[in-house]
């Protein structure tokens, strides 16, 4: 199976700032979407954390440029 994804977005900050936003995994918690079938906003991501490896019981701090 092959999956491809393409997109474009505007960002006026620095490259370092963009990388920091990508690394801020915990900031994804609370993201909402509009549910057409339920006619309202629903939470898509209730909990988000970076992991220290494949074991979900080993959370770590968000990724930074230094780590």
N, C-alpha and C positions, 0 to 999 in steps of 0.2 A: 504494500500500500504506500502511496506517495501522497503527501499533503503539502500544498504550497499556500503561502499567505503573503499578501502584498498590501501595502497601505501607505498613506502619507499623512503627516500631521505637522502642525506648525509649533515651534518652540523657540522662544526668544532668549532663553538663558544660555549659559555656557555648556560645553560638552560635559564638564564635570558635574554640573547641576542636573543634567539629563540622566547621567549614569547614577547619580544619587537617588533620583526619583525612581528609577528602575529597581534599585536595590532596597527601597523602602517597602518591603513585603508587608509589614504590619499595617501600613497605611491603606491596604486593600480592604481591610475589614470594614463592613458597613456599606460597601458599594451596593447601590440599588438599581433595579430595572423596572420598567413599566410592564405589568402583566395585563395583556389584552383580555385574556379569559377571566381574570379576577377583577379587572377594572380598577387597578390601583398599583401603587408602588410596593415592591417586595424586596427584601434584602437578598442579594445574590451570594455575598460572602459574609458569613457571620464571624469567622475567626481566621486569622492569617498570621503565620509566623515562618521565618526562615528556619531551615533545618540544618543540623550539623552533618547530615548524611542521610542514607535511605531510611533510617529508623525514626519514625514519627514521634518517638518519645524523647528525642534529643533536640529540643529547640535551641536556637542561637539568636543573637542580636541580628538586626537587619544588616544587609551587606553595605559596606562603605567603600570608598576608593582605596582606603588603606588595607582592607581585609577582603 
